[in-house]
Amino acid sequence: MIRHPLVSTMLTAPERSRVDAVGVGLYETLHRDSIDEVTRDVRHRGVGAILVSVKCCLTGIGVPVHSPGGEHRARLSTGDRG
């Protein structure tokens, strides 16, 4: 029996399907719903790689921004400088 490398993922449903399709016979995926679960895989399962979707990380994350006029707004922390 060939043991394929483990890949821990935190992906959206469509991304999971594509990663599974590409990896048939090359690696085994461990799809997770949180970064804590992925971290546990790294520490305890000896995964060979991790894949984390930007969509999963940024959903619902807002960074409070103070403008010179005193108004507050939120923006995603994606490197936006505006």
C-alpha positions, 0 to 999 in steps of 0.5 A: 500500500502506497502512503500518500503525503497528507495535505491539511486544508482550510478551503471553500467547498468549490476549492476543496473539490478542485484540490481533491480532483487534482490530487487523486493518487498524489496526496491525501487531503484533510479538509478542516474548518478552522486554522486551529484544526490545521495547526493540530494537523501540523503538530500531530499528523505530520502533514507535508503541506497546508493550503489555506484559502484567502477567502476563508481567512478574510471572510468577516474580518474588519480592521477599524480605520481612523480617518483624519476627519474622525469618522470610523470605517472598516476595511479588509486587511488585504494591503489596501492603503486607501 
